[in-house]
Each structure stands twice: as structure tokens, then as C-alpha cells.
């Protein structure tokens, strides 16, 4: 159940590149040196790395609404299905002890998907696809909604922002070390443009490499959100929702469903090895189902 992390990482990458390009142009034009030592470089990278992550966090709801076409549902909407959706999300939010009810939205898509995002527990959004409402049973939808509300209650967006900020810091730091090393080895008349190009390319590559670390923690948070969804709804609903997702991702699923899972919107049913496993933001559905079943027996 993911658009949340994908949108956040994309926004973070765009912010990082924009900040890097803007600062490089300004510093070159005005001949400004942001740092004079290794310690100064690290401080500079920490400031901009954390700033990039938190800008992404505060933009998360806006980006979700804009990029996904999310329409916010009023609690007093006349459509009984949509009104019931808002009621269920708010009921789970009350059970989770959220200080303020999250906004509830819907976006047009045949994919079975849902996500939660927002800068804080008191300023959040839960959105579901039209495909999810059409193709899941009531209890399965409850499991999904409980899972998403659990993400908010667990403070996952803030946690992932802090982790991303640390990753950003080292991405900026190592890209500038690499840029200095490479630019100092070329002819002086090309040094400026080579340095600039290496910084931009390095920021992108090291940020993407750092996403392996971010995705590792994302997978851990998914297990926790599954347990939260089981508490807020029921364990049976949460397991049923995961089984439904597994069925839709199977070999007999429609091509559109397989495409949705293949693009990491939702992890596939079977475990994945190698580099693909490191890039997954969600554990395999088999692993998630197994974890819930084991916790039920404890």
C-alpha cells in the first residue's frame, strides 16, 4: 500500500537537485565559498540535507493532491459509500489517539492502492483509489484503512524524513568530495563546469544510492503499520487485505494489476532477491502475512 514513500522520495530528489543547482549558480556568480574546511563542508551539507528532507515533508500533502489528483471528501458528502469511508477513517483515527482527524481523499485509478501522508499526526491525509473501493470487501478495506492510519499514529513520515535528512547530508558531502577530486585533475579552464556537473550528477547518484537505506527502514515501518492496522481494525481484516493484494499480484492477475505491483506501488506476493530487494519500499506480501500470523500465535 504505497504512494506515500514513492512521492516523498521523488519530491526529496527534486528538492535536493533544485537546491544544489540554485546554490551552485549563486555561489559561482558571486564567488561565494560556502565552506572552508571539511568540517565546514559537513555542516553545510547537514543544513541543506535536512532542509531538503523537511521541505519534502511539508510539501507531501500538496504533492499527493496535485500528482495523484486526490479529491478531498467532506464528512457530510451525500454519497453513502464515501461518507462511510470518512467515518471509518475517523473512527480508526480516534482509536489511534490522533490529535486531529486526517483529511480523507479519493483518487481515480483502477489500481488497488491507498496511502497516508502529511507533515504531522495532526495534519495528515488518507487517500484511497477508486479501484480499491470497487475490488475489495468491506473488511479488507478496513484493514487497509487501519494500516494507513497506523502510519500516521506511528509518526512514520517524520521518522522517514529524519532518516532521509541524514542520507541527504552524506549524499551532498560525498558528491562534493568527488567533485573536488575530479575537477582538480582536469585543465583549469574546464574546472568550473566539470565541478558543477560532478556535483549535480553526484547529488543524484548518491541520493539514489542512499534510497537503499531509506527503503530498508521503510520496510521495517510497514511491518509495524501492519500490526497497527490489525489493532485498529482486526487481525483478520489486515490479513485478508494482504491476501487480496497477493491475489491481485499473482500470475493470473490482469496485466494492469501486474504492472501496478511491478512499479513498486505495492510489493509483490513473492519475495524478491538481489538488488531489487534492496530497492523495495515494502516487504513481500508473503513476509507480511507470515509476520501477522506469527504474532497472532504469540
C-alpha positions in Angstrom: 0.0 0.0 0.0 2.2 2.8 -1.2 2.3 6.0 -3.0 3.5 7.8 0.2 7.2 6.8 0.1 7.5 7.0 -3.7 6.1 10.5 -3.8 8.2 11.6 -0.8 11.5 10.2 -2.3 10.7 11.8 -5.7 9.9 15.2 -4.1 13.1 14.9 -2.0 15.2 14.2 -5.0 13.7 17.1 -6.9 14.2 19.5 -4.0 17.8 18.3 -3.5 18.7 18.9 -7.2 17.0 22.3 -7.2 18.7 23.4 -4.1 22.1 22.2 -5.3 21.7 23.8 -8.8 20.5 27.1 -7.2 23.3 27.3 -4.7 26.0 26.3 -7.3 24.8 29.1 -9.6 24.6 31.7 -6.9 28.0 30.8 -5.3 29.7 30.8 -8.7 28.1 34.1 -9.8 29.0 35.9 -6.5 32.2 33.9 -5.9 30.9 32.7 -2.6 32.6 29.9 -0.7 30.1 28.0 1.5 32.8 26.2 3.4 36.5 26.4 4.1 37.2 23.1 5.7 36.0 19.5 5.8 34.0 20.4 9.0 32.5 23.4 7.3 31.5 21.2 4.3 29.8 18.7 6.6 27.9 21.4 8.4 26.8 22.9 5.0 25.7 19.5 3.8 23.8 18.8 7.0 21.9 22.1 6.9 20.9 21.7 3.3 20.3 17.9 3.5 17.9 18.2 6.4 16.2 21.2 4.9 15.6 19.3 1.7 14.0 16.4 3.6 11.8 18.7 5.7 10.7 20.7 2.6 9.7 17.4 1.1 7.7 16.6 4.2 5.8 19.8 4.3 5.1 19.6 0.6 3.8 16.0 0.9 0.1 16.6 1.1 0.2 19.2 -1.6 2.2 16.9 -3.9 -0.1 14.0 -3.2 -3.2 16.0 -4.1 -1.5 17.5 -7.2 0.2 14.5 -8.6 -2.4 11.9 -7.8 -5.5 14.1 -8.4 -6.8 13.4 -4.9 -10.2 14.8 -4.2 -10.9 15.5 -0.5 -14.2 14.0 0.7 -16.4 16.1 3.0 -17.7 14.2 6.1 -21.2 15.4 5.1 -20.9 14.1 1.5 -24.2 12.8 0.1 -22.7 9.6 -1.4 -23.2 6.9 1.4 -20.1 4.9 0.3 -17.8 8.0 0.5 -19.4 9.1 3.8 -18.9 5.7 5.3 -15.2 5.8 4.1 -14.7 9.1 6.0 -16.5 7.7 9.1 -14.3 4.6 9.2 -11.1 6.5 8.8 -12.1 8.9 11.6 -13.1 6.0 13.8 -9.7 4.5 13.4 -8.1 7.9 14.0 -9.9 8.2 17.3 -8.9 4.7 18.3 -5.3 5.6 17.5 -5.5 8.8 19.6 -4.7 11.2 16.8 -5.0 14.9 17.9 -6.9 15.8 14.8 -8.9 13.9 12.2 -7.0 13.4 9.0 -8.4 14.5 5.7 -9.8 11.7 3.6 -9.5 11.7 -0.1 -10.1 9.5 -3.2 -8.3 9.4 -6.5 -9.4 7.9 -9.8 -7.4 4.7 -10.6 -8.1 1.1 -11.4 -5.1 0.1 -9.2 -5.9 -1.2 -5.8 -4.0 1.4 -3.7 -4.0 3.6 -0.7 -1.6 5.9 1.1 -1.2 8.2 4.1 0.9 11.3 4.1 1.3 14.7 5.8 3.8 16.6 8.0 2.4 15.5 11.4 -0.1 13.4 13.3 -2.4 16.4 13.4 -2.1 17.3 9.7 -2.4 14.2 7.7 -4.2 12.8 4.7 -5.5 9.3 4.0 -6.4 8.6 0.3 -7.7 5.5 -1.5 -8.1 4.6 -5.1 -11.5 4.0 -6.7 -10.2 0.6 -7.7 -9.6 -0.3 -4.1 -13.2 0.5 -3.2 -14.6 -1.4 -6.1 -12.4 -4.5 -5.8 -12.1 -5.1 -2.0 -14.6 -6.3 0.5 -15.6 -4.1 3.4 -13.4 -5.9 6.0 -10.4 -5.8 3.6 -10.9 -2.1 3.1 -11.0 -1.7 6.9 -7.6 -3.5 7.1 -6.1 -1.1 4.6 -7.5 2.0 6.3 -6.3 0.8 9.7 -2.8 0.2 8.2 -2.7 3.8 6.8 -4.0 5.4 10.0 -1.3 3.4 11.9 1.4 5.0 9.7 0.1 8.4 10.9 -0.1 7.4 14.5 3.4 5.9 14.4 4.8 9.2 13.0 6.3 7.4 10.1 6.5 10.4 7.8 8.6 12.3 10.4 10.8 9.3 11.1 11.4 8.7 7.4 12.1 12.5 7.0 14.9 12.4 9.7 16.4 9.3 8.1 16.2 10.9 4.6 17.8 14.0 6.0 20.8 12.1 7.2 21.1 10.3 3.9 20.8 13.6 2.1 23.7 15.0 4.2 26.1 12.3 3.2 24.9 12.4 -0.4 25.7 16.1 -0.6 29.0 15.6 1.3 30.4 12.7 -0.8 29.2 14.3 -4.1 31.2 17.5 -3.3 34.3 15.5 -2.2 34.1 13.6 -5.5 33.5 16.8 -7.5 36.6 18.4 -5.9 38.7 15.4 -6.6 37.7 15.1 -10.3 37.7 18.8 -11.0 41.2 19.2 -9.6 42.5 16.6 -12.0 41.4 18.5 -15.2 42.6 21.6 -17.0 41.9 24.7 -15.1 39.8 26.3 -17.8 37.3 23.4 -17.6 37.5 23.1 -13.9 34.3 25.1 -13.1 32.0 23.3 -15.4 33.4 19.9 -14.5 33.0 20.7 -10.8 29.4 21.9 -11.4 28.5 18.8 -13.5 30.0 16.4 -11.0 28.1 18.0 -8.1 24.7 17.6 -9.9 25.4 14.1 -11.1 26.9 13.1 -7.7 23.9 14.5 -5.8 21.5 12.4 -7.9 23.6 9.2 -7.8 24.4 9.4 -4.1 20.8 10.3 -3.2 19.5 7.3 -5.3 22.1 5.1 -3.6 21.0 6.4 -0.2 17.5 5.4 -1.0 18.5 1.8 -0.3 19.0 2.8 3.3 15.7 4.8 3.3 13.9 1.8 1.8 15.3 -0.6 4.4 13.7 1.5 7.2 10.5 1.9 5.1 10.2 -1.9 5.1 10.6 -2.1 8.8 7.9 0.6 9.3 5.5 -1.4 7.1 5.6 -4.4 9.5 4.8 -2.0 12.3 1.9 -0.4 10.4 0.5 -3.9 9.6 0.4 -4.6 13.4 -1.2 -1.2 13.9 -3.8 -1.9 11.3 -4.5 -5.3 13.0 -5.1 -3.5 16.3 -7.2 -0.7 14.8 -9.3 -2.9 12.6 -8.8 -6.7 13.3 -6.0 -9.0 12.6 -8.3 -11.0 10.3 -9.2 -7.9 8.3 -5.5 -7.0 7.9 -4.5 -10.5 6.8 -7.5 -10.6 4.4 -6.4 -7.3 2.9 -2.9 -8.6 2.3 -4.2 -11.9 0.8 -6.4 -9.9 -1.6 -3.4 -7.8 -2.6 -1.4 -11.1 -3.1 -4.2 -12.5 -5.3 -4.2 -9.3 -7.4 -0.4 -9.5 -7.9 -0.4 -13.2 -8.8 0.4 -14.8 -12.2 -3.3 -15.0 -13.1 -3.9 -11.3 -12.4 -4.8 -8.9 -15.1 -1.8 -7.2 -16.9 -2.8 -3.8 -15.4 -2.6 -5.2 -11.9 0.8 -6.8 -12.5 2.1 -3.5 -13.9 1.0 -1.7 -10.7 2.8 -4.2 -8.5 5.9 -4.2 -10.7 6.4 -0.5 -10.4 6.6 -0.9 -6.6 3.3 0.7 -5.8 2.6 -2.4 -3.8 5.1 -5.1 -3.1 4.6 -8.4 -4.9 3.4 -11.5 -3.2 6.7 -13.4 -3.5 10.0 -12.5 -2.0 12.5 -10.8 -4.3 16.2 -11.2 -4.2 19.3 -9.3 -5.2 19.3 -5.6 -5.9 15.5 -5.5 -6.4 15.0 -6.5 -2.8 17.2 -3.6 -1.6 15.1 -1.1 -3.7 11.7 -2.3 -2.4 9.9 0.1 -0.1 7.6 -2.7 1.1 8.4 -6.2 2.3 6.9 -9.0 0.2 3.3 -9.8 0.9 4.2 -13.3 1.9 6.5 -12.0 4.6 3.9 -9.5 5.9 1.2 -12.2 6.1 3.6 -14.5 7.8 4.6 -11.9 10.4 0.9 -11.2 11.2 0.1 -14.9 11.5 3.1 -15.5 13.8 2.2 -12.5 16.1 -1.4 -13.9 16.4 0.0 -17.2 17.8 2.2 -15.4 20.4 
